[in-house]
Amino acid sequence: MEWARPFLKWAGGKSQLLEDLDRRLPDEVKNRKIKRYIEPFVGGGAFFFHIAQRYSPEEIHILDINEELILAYRVIQRAVDRLVEGLGKIEARYLSLPQDERARLYYQIREEFNREKRGFDFENCGESGIERVIRLIFLNRTCYNGLYRVNSRGEFNVPFGKYREPRILNESGLRCASQLLKGVHIQKGDFSTCDTLVDDRTFVYFDPPYRPISRTSSFTAYSEGSFSDADQRRLARFFQRMHVRGARLMLSNSDPKNVDPSDGFFDQLYSEFRIERVPARRAISSNGEGRGVLNELVITNYR
Ligand SMILES: C[S@@+](CC[C@H](N)C(=O)[O-])C[C@H]1O[C@@H](n2cnc3c(N)ncnc32)[C@H](O)[C@@H]1O
């Protein structure tokens, strides 16, 4: 079987950090004493795919507040044949066009995608849901820098990307992802929704939106609501409560000390836990400043 990887390019993707995170997993995940794996900020799901393939936990729950993303996971889980067919068609059409007509098609689909959003039933994984995910993947593959970004009205606003031969359909990757998603619980919601699922045989990996690395970068627009410092504090309180419950917990974030060595925001929030600094090459940054080797924080409640 092919190795499943994220089917969307998503800001904050953990593909670069997989081995560093893997090395820090608790033994209970590796020897399968953990019953349940929960990822409440699943995003593109790099770590979820890794865990599911390497350790196949008995029960898996993935959550995210972004409804487009959750719809995509559900459609891949339940209707991969239709998705593959639709993406194949749009890929053939797109690749047959000259560059200026490709741009026109891109903006037309972006327009439809935004127009349809208002009033859309994201719980419906039928024909309209499948069509929407086809558009989402198409836009993600052909837009500038391949990322998902919305404005304050929730409209997808990334410009056209001008790639020569973008791969819009990755059939084996999608089929493999679909296999791995069988039986996975997929839920839209705030991270705190997983509260009732956590017990002492649970492992939770938290990958919240990064705290902006400098004042000028505001790279937290995954969904209309951004993740404020108040949310980071709320998450730290949640982490503490789940710790008391006996769960194994791991959390990653960007290190504010990369920019301001005196900024101990997370060191204070997680002072009673283990905090490690891991060098990471950040793939996406809203300005030149954030590129290059930066430390990522990895916080665990075990050794
Ligand atoms: C850093 S990304 C996750 C990256 C992901 N682990 C990956 O490998 O691609 C953070 C995710 O948190 C989601 N999010 C933002 N606020 C949230 C909230 N309050 N509760 C749950 N998810 C949230 C965003 O939609 C985004 O997908």
The ligand as an SDF file (V2000), in Angstrom:
LIG
                    3D

 27 29  0  0  0  0  0  0  0  0999 V2000
   -1.5380   24.3380   12.6550 C   0  0  0  0  0  0  0  0  0  0  0  0
   -3.0000   23.8330   11.8810 S   0  0  0  0  0  0  0  0  0  0  0  0
   -2.8200   22.1610   12.0470 C   0  0  0  0  0  0  0  0  0  0  0  0
   -1.7690   21.6280   11.1610 C   0  0  0  0  0  0  0  0  0  0  0  0
   -1.8720   20.1290   10.9980 C   0  0  0  0  0  0  0  0  0  0  0  0
   -1.4970   19.4280   12.1950 N   0  0  0  0  0  0  0  0  0  0  0  0
   -1.1140   19.6510    9.7930 C   0  0  0  0  0  0  0  0  0  0  0  0
   -0.2240   18.8300    9.9240 O   0  0  0  0  0  0  0  0  0  0  0  0
   -1.4210   20.1270    8.6940 O   0  0  0  0  0  0  0  0  0  0  0  0
   -4.2390   24.2970   13.0220 C   0  0  0  0  0  0  0  0  0  0  0  0
   -5.6400   23.8610   12.7120 C   0  0  0  0  0  0  0  0  0  0  0  0
   -6.4740   24.2580   13.8020 O   0  0  0  0  0  0  0  0  0  0  0  0
   -7.7710   24.5890   13.3140 C   0  0  0  0  0  0  0  0  0  0  0  0
   -8.4330   25.4110   14.3550 N   0  0  0  0  0  0  0  0  0  0  0  0
   -8.3640   26.7550   14.5600 C   0  0  0  0  0  0  0  0  0  0  0  0
   -9.0490   27.0980   15.6770 N   0  0  0  0  0  0  0  0  0  0  0  0
   -9.5370   25.9480   16.1940 C   0  0  0  0  0  0  0  0  0  0  0  0
  -10.3190   25.6400   17.3600 C   0  0  0  0  0  0  0  0  0  0  0  0
  -10.7220   26.5900   18.2190 N   0  0  0  0  0  0  0  0  0  0  0  0
  -10.6350   24.3540   17.5940 N   0  0  0  0  0  0  0  0  0  0  0  0
  -10.2350   23.3730   16.7260 C   0  0  0  0  0  0  0  0  0  0  0  0
   -9.4930   23.6040   15.6110 N   0  0  0  0  0  0  0  0  0  0  0  0
   -9.1480   24.8680   15.3600 C   0  0  0  0  0  0  0  0  0  0  0  0
   -7.5190   25.2730   11.9950 C   0  0  0  0  0  0  0  0  0  0  0  0
   -8.6430   25.1520   11.1550 O   0  0  0  0  0  0  0  0  0  0  0  0
   -6.2820   24.4900   11.4730 C   0  0  0  0  0  0  0  0  0  0  0  0
   -6.6610   23.4610   10.6010 O   0  0  0  0  0  0  0  0  0  0  0  0
  1  2  1  0
  2  3  1  0
  2 10  1  0
  3  4  1  0
  4  5  1  0
  5  6  1  0
  5  7  1  0
  7  8  2  0
  7  9  1  0
 10 11  1  0
 11 12  1  0
 11 26  1  0
 12 13  1  0
 13 14  1  0
 13 24  1  0
 14 15  1  0
 14 23  1  0
 15 16  2  0
 16 17  1  0
 17 18  1  0
 17 23  2  0
 18 19  1  0
 18 20  2  0
 20 21  1  0
 21 22  2  0
 22 23  1  0
 24 25  1  0
 24 26  1  0
 26 27  1  0
M  CHG  2   2   1   9  -1
M  END
$$$$
